[in-house]
């Protein structure tokens, strides 16, 4: 092993450790390692900076910006209620097909976010029986086309960066449709038995955890809970009273109210106005002088700096120009003041936000936004249809070879701006800086791993145990390695780390690299076992009241079916040579 290879392996080890720790932004970790390689002259600075103009990277950025506009259409919300009518298996099948189809062309996160609201307010079927299948369908739909997920475009960028032919829009479809059909069949057969059948009433009093303070001089001071009118509140339930260091729970009707009491309610957050009717009763939003008509619902992201810390510790108001007025953690009952609750990955927070909230650069690092009243839908449905028609036309023209895909997307984006369907401010706020940095840095790291021989060495070590199984053993190894990585870190990070290994395996075996690269692409979308591997899994965790065991129980058979079908299908459509 040369000194350069040793340094490269050290950089990779640092990268993996930091990604698994989740203390720093993946973009920062990738950028630091890539910049370190450039400083050591393992790749020139000019070549490193050129990666930001990689056609695949530019395509990712433009596509994600277009998704901001496409997300304003109300098509999915309109369809949601109709999709889930009828018996459970029939409703599940309709929801699965629609979600997979939309996710083949639209951003998975946007699709899931659009469906969470309608699905969790259902009465006919428990949300817990539909949210996870919908989430899995979005992940599976992403492997149908090149534009289905940013991970596909990342792998395509890496291929172009290594001089391999890029992928066309529908090159992934033959394997992807087999995965969608077989995994969908497995869900329809297994999920009625694997997902809890009890009605998980989405808006029961145990959902949200919100609080209000009794100010001195309030008419409530000295009165009992019952006489003060706090006993019979519709949609809200007084769960406990925090008085100094003491927690009074359960709260009896005859309990007297004192100045400074922190009243902790559970229930329907949309009826927050009920608390505002009481003179001298102050919610957290009112305390920070933020408008209560501007609510944003977020999920604490897997790599958030807020994990295992309280609101008091992080000075939440200053960081985000927002205040947390409610918290939800699946079916777990939270106790004590909100400011003293140690937040966890997957917690759902409801925020009242100030005018600078959207401008904060730390939002995407810490949160997955589930619903945001600031993101306005098209009031005129014709605008949504026009935007969707333009996007479909761009894909069709590109698939037919009439125009280059990137050029079609750039023209479409310009048309959206000209017609007023997109605003420069919205695009600027939603610019995917982190994804761009990850992709560009991945291109640099991949180049260094290949040119230094580190990728080939790593592949040789991994192949030692599977040589007797031939090309299929090597392919299975790449699939499994990528699968494990994507369950532990983000899909993009997993693909970026596994790609050089796939090239190294191709070099070691003397076979066409394409099937091994495809194993990375498909394997990176096989994230079903944990809520942390992909942000859409995390988004449904709290609304569906899921625990890690639920993901393991329901996701394991889907992951195994996925792996088996991919192992058989990839060599058929992407031969070894």
N, C-alpha and C positions, 0 to 999 in steps of 0.2 A: 504494500500500500504506500503510495506516495504521500508527501506532506500535503499537497493540494487536496487529495482525496480525503485525508484525515480531517482537514479543516472543513471540507464540504459536509462530511458526515457529522462533524461537531455542530455546524450550522443547522443541519436538518434535525438533530437531536434537540437543540434549543428551540427550534420552530415547533416541533411536536409537543414538547413539555409546556411551552407557553400557551399553545392552543388548548391543550387539555386542562391547564389551570384556569383558563378563562378570565384571568385578571386584566388582560390588556386586549385591546381591539385586534381582531385577526388581521385587519389591514395594516396596523402598525407593526405587528410581528413579522408579516411577510415583507413589508417595506424595509425594516431594519436588516433582515437577513439578506435581501437582495442588494441593498446599499452596501452592506459589508463586503459582499462578493465583488461589487464594482470597485470599492476602495482597494481591494487586494489585487485588482487587475485580472480577475478570473474571467471577467467580461468587461468590455470597454464601456465607459460612461455613455458614449454616443449610442452604442447598440442598446444599452439598457433603457435610455430615454426614448429610443425609437419604438419600444414596445407599447408606448402609450398611443401610438398611431396604428397599431395592428388592426387590420380590417375587422377581425372577430371582436376585438374589444370595442371598437366604435359601434359595431352592430348591437352589442349588448347595451351600451349606453343609450343609443337612439331608441331601441326597442322598449327599454324600461321607461323612458320618457313618454313614449307613445301610450304605454299602459296607464299612465296618469290620466290621459284623456279618455281612454276606453273604459276606465273604471267609473267614469261619470254616468255611463249608461245604466239604466235601471233593469236591464233584461233579466239578469239573474234573480234580483229581488222579486220581480214580477212573476217569474216562473216558480219560485221556491214553494209557495203554498200549493200550487197545482201538482208539483212533482211528488209530494209526499202524501198525497191522498190515497186511500185504499189500504189493503192489507200490508203488513210490514214488509214482507219479501218483495212485493210489487213496488212499494214505495222506495225501498232500498235500491232496487234495480234501476228505477227511473232516475233517482238522484245520482246514482253512480255514473250512469251513461252521460247525463247532462254535464256533471262536474268534470269528468274526464275529457269530454269534447271541448268544453270551454278552456280547460287548462292546457290543452294542446296548443293553443294560440295566445292565451292571455297569461299574465303573471299569476302564478299559483297563489301567492299571498293575497292578491286582490280578489281572486275568486273565492277563497276561503273566507276572507273578511266580509264579502258581500252576502254570504250564505249563513254566517253564524247568527246574525240577528233574527232573520225569519225562522230558522230551525230551532232556536232555543225558546221560542215563545209558542211552540206547537202544543196542541192539546191532544191530538189524535195519537201521536207517537212520542215516546220519551226522547228528549234531545240527546241523551247519552247513547241511544241506539242508532243515531244518525250522524252525529258530529264527527266521530272518529272515521266511519266509513267514507264520509264526504271528504275528509282530510286526506285519507289514503288514496281516494279516487283522483284528487288533485295532483298528488305526487306521481301516480301512474300515468295520468294524462300527459304529464310533462315529457314522457319519453316517446310520445307519438311523433313529434316534429322537432326540428332543430331549434325552433323558437319557443318550445314548451317550457323551458326553464333556463335560467342564466348558466347553470352548470353545463348544459349541452353546448352553449355558446363559448364557455370557457374552454372546454375540451377542444372545440373547433379552432379556437384561437391558438391553443398549444400545438395543434397539428400543423396549422399554417406556419407557426413560428419555427417548427422543426423541418419545414420543407415538404411536409406531406400534403396530399390533395385535401382541400377543405370539403365539408359535407354540404349537400343540397338539403333543402327544407324537408323533404319527405324521405330522405335516406334512412331515417330511423324507424319509419312506419312499419315495415314488415315484422321486425322483432317487437317493436312497441305494441302493436295491435295484439300479438300473441300474449304478451304480458298483461295487457289490459283485460283481455277476454278470460284468461285462465285465473288471474287473481280476482277478477270480478265474480267469476263463478264460485271461487272459494269463499268469498265474502258472503254471497247470497246464501250459500249452503251452511256456512259455519257461524256467521255473526248472530243469527237468532238464538244460538245456544251460548255464544261466548260473551256477548254484551249483556249487561244486567237488564232484566226485563221490567224491573219496577219503574213506575213513573217518576222520572226525575224532574219534578215540576220546577221549571227554570226560574220562576219568579216567586218562590216560596220565601218566607221570612228568613231563612237561614242563608240566603244568597249573599247579600251585601251587609257590610259592617260599617256603619257611619255614626257620626257623633255630633253633639251640639252642647255648648256650654251655657249654663245658667248664669247670666250676668247679675251683679249686685243691683238691686232695685227692681228686678223683674217681678211682675205680679205672681209668678209661680213660686217665689220664695215663701216658705212657711206653709204652703198648701200640700196636700197629699197628691200622689200620682193620679188617683181617681178624680178628685175634685178639681185638679188642674187641667183635666181634659186629655191627659197623656195615656190613659188606659185604653180608650176605644178608638184609637187612630186607625183609619182604614189604610191597609197596605203597609203599615209600619208597626213594629212591635218593639217596645222598650225592654231590651234584654238585660241590661245591667246599668248600675250607677257607679261611677268611679268618684270616690270622695277621698281626696288626698292619696294615701297609700292603700286604702281599702276599696274592695270591689263588692258592691251589694248585688247579689244575684242568687236566686231569682228575685225580681222586683215585685213586692206585694202592693196591692192597691192602696193600702193605708200608709205606705212609706212616705215620709215627709221629704220635701225638696229643700235643699239649702243652696245659698249663693255659692258659686264656684263649682257646683256639681257638674260632672261630665256625664251627660246622658248618652248611652250607647244604644242605637237602634239597629234593627235588621229589617230588611224588606225591599220593597220596590223603590228603586232610586228615582224613578220618574216622578214620584210623589214627594220629593224633597220640599215642594212648596207648602206641604202641610206643616212642616216645622217652622217655616218662615212666618206663619200666622201668629205664633206665640211671641208676644212682646218680651224682649230681654233674653230670648233664646238664640244663640249665635252659632251658626255652622262654621266649619273651618274656612270655607270659601269667603264668607262674610268677614271673618277675622282678618283675612289677608286682602280684603277689599277687591275681590275678583268677581266678575259677573257670573252668576249662577246659571245663566242661560247658555253658557258656552262649555258644554261638557265633552270631554274626550275620554274614551275608554282604551286602556293600554294593557298589555301583558308584559311583565318583567322578563326581558330577554335572557338567553342562556349565558351570555358573556357580560351581563350588566354589572356595573360597579356597585349597584344597590343591593345585590344579593347578600344575605346574612347581615345586613345593616339596617338600622332604624332610620326613619325620616329625620329624627333629631340629629343623628350622627352625620348625615350627608347634606344638611341644610338644603332640603329639597326645593324650597321656595326660590332661593337665589339661583340654584343650578338650572331650573327649568322654567322659571316664571309661571309656576303652577302650584296648586295645592291639592293634596289628596283628600277627597271628601268621603271616599268609600273604598273598602278593600274586600276582595273575595278570594278564598283559597279552597276551591273545590267544595267538598262537603265538610271540611274542617271548621270547627267553631273557634273563632279567634276571641281573645279576651284582652281587656285592658285598653288604654288609649291608643289610637291609631299611631301617634308619634312614637310610641314605645314598642310597636310590633316589629320584630325583625323580619324584613321582607324576604321572600323566597322566589327562586326562579319559577315562572308560571303563575305567580299571583296576578290577579286582575285588579287594576287600580282605576278608579274613576277620578278624573282630574277636572278642576275648574282652572282654566288657563287664561293668562294675560295676553296682551297684544304681541309680545315678543316670543311667545312659546314656539311658534313654527320656525323662528329664525335660529333657534339654538342648534348647534352642530352636534350635540351629544344625544339627540333623540333616538336616532336609529341604532346607536350603540346600546342603549339601555332599554328600549321599548320596541315591542311590536304593536303598532296601532291597530286596534280592532274596529273601532268606529270613531269617526271624527266629524262632528257637525260642521267643522270649518271646510271640509272637503265637500263642496256642493255638487249634487247630482244635476244633470241637465233637466231644467224644468220643462223644456220642450222635448218630448220623446223623439221627435224627428231628428234632432241634433245627435242623439245617441245612435240612432239607426244610420245616419250619415257617416258618423265616425267609424262604426263597425263595418259599413259597406266599403269605405275607403281602405280599411285594413285588410279585409278579405280580398279586395281587388289587387292590392300590393302583393299579397302572398300568391294569388293565382297567376299574376303576370310573371312573377319571379319563378314559380314552379314550371311554367311553360317556356321559360328561357327567353321571354320577350325583353326583360330588363333585369339588371343586376339587383339582387335583394337589398343590399345596402343603399343603392341609389333610390330604389323604390321607397324605402323607409324615410330617407332624407326628404324626398319630394313630398311624401305624405305629412311629415312633421311640419314642413313649410306651409303646406295647404291648411293644416289645422290652425296654425298661427294666423294665417291670412284671413281665414273664415271666422276667427274668434272662438273656435272650439278649444283652443289652448291659450293659456296666458304665460307670458315670459316668467312672471313671478312664481307661478305654480311649478314650472319646469325647473327653475333655479332652486327652489326649496326641495325638490325631489331628485335632484341630480345624484346619481348613484356613485358618489365619490369612493366609498369603501370598496365596492365591487370592482371599480376601475383600477384601484390601487392593487387589490388582490390579484387580478388577472395580469396586470403588467408585471408585478413582482414575481408571479408564478412563471411567467415567460422567461424572466431572467434566471430564476432558480433552476428551471428545467434545462435551460441552455447550459448552465454551469455543470449540472449533474451529468448531462450527456457528454459534453466536451471533455470533462475531467476523467471520465470512465467510472465515476462513482455509481451511476445508475446501473451500469453493466455489472459491477461488482455486487451491488445489492441484489440484483436479479439472480446472479449466480448463486448467492447464498440462499435465497428463497427457493430456488429450483432444486436444491439438493434433495429435498424430501419428496419431490413429485416427478422426477425424471422417468421413473418406470411407467408412469401413466401417459407419457407422450404429450402432444400439444394440448389435449383436453385437461391434463393435470395442471399444466402451466396456466391455461385459461381459468380453470377453477380457482387456482391460487390467487390470480389477479382479482377475480370477482369477490372472493372472500375477504381479501385484504382491504379492498375498497369498501366493502360492506361494513367491516368492523370500524374502519376509520370514519365513515359517514354517520355511524351511530354515536361516535365519541365527539365529533366536531361537526362543523358545517359541511354541507354537500360540496361547496366550492373548494374549501380547504382540503377535503378528502380527495377530490379529483386532482387538485394541483399536486398533491404529494404522491398520488399513485401513478400519475401519467408518466414521469420519467422511469419508474420501475417497469411499466408496461413496455416502453421502448427498449429498456435493457433486456427484458425477457425475449423480445423479438430478435435482438442482436444475438443473444445467447443461443437461441434455437434456430436462427437463420430463416425464420418464417416472416410472412407479411405482418407488419405491426398493426394493421387495421383491426383485426379481431380482438387483439389485446387492448387496444385503445378503446374499442367499443365496450369491452368488459368494464373499463374504468367509468365510461359514460353511464352505462346502465346501472352498474353497481353503486354509483354515487346517489342514485335515486331510490335505492332500496333502504329507506329509513323508516322503519315501522316499529322498532322495538322499544324506543325511548321517546319521551317528549322533547329531548334536547337536540336530537340530530338535525331536525329541520324545523324552522320557525312556525310552519303551519301546524305541526304536531303540538307545539307549545300553545298556539292560539286557542285550540279547542280544549285544552286541559282543564281549565277552570270552569268554563261554561258547561262542559260535559261532566264535571265532577269526577274526572278520571284520576287514578293513581298510577304509579309506575307499573304495578301488577296488571292493570287493565291493558296497558300497551303491550306488555310481554305476552299476556294470554291471547289477545286478539291479533297482535302483530306477528307473532312467531310463525303461524301457518302461512300467512301471506308472504313473509320474507322467504320461507323455504320454497314455496311454489315459485316465487319470482326467481330465485337463484337457479332452481332446476330448469325452468323454461329458458332462461337466458343462456345457461350452459349448453343446452341442446340447440337453440335457435341461432345464436351468434355465428357459429362456424358455417351454418347453412347459408346465411345471407352475406356473411363476410368471411370467405374461405381463408384458410391458413396460407394458401399459396398455390 
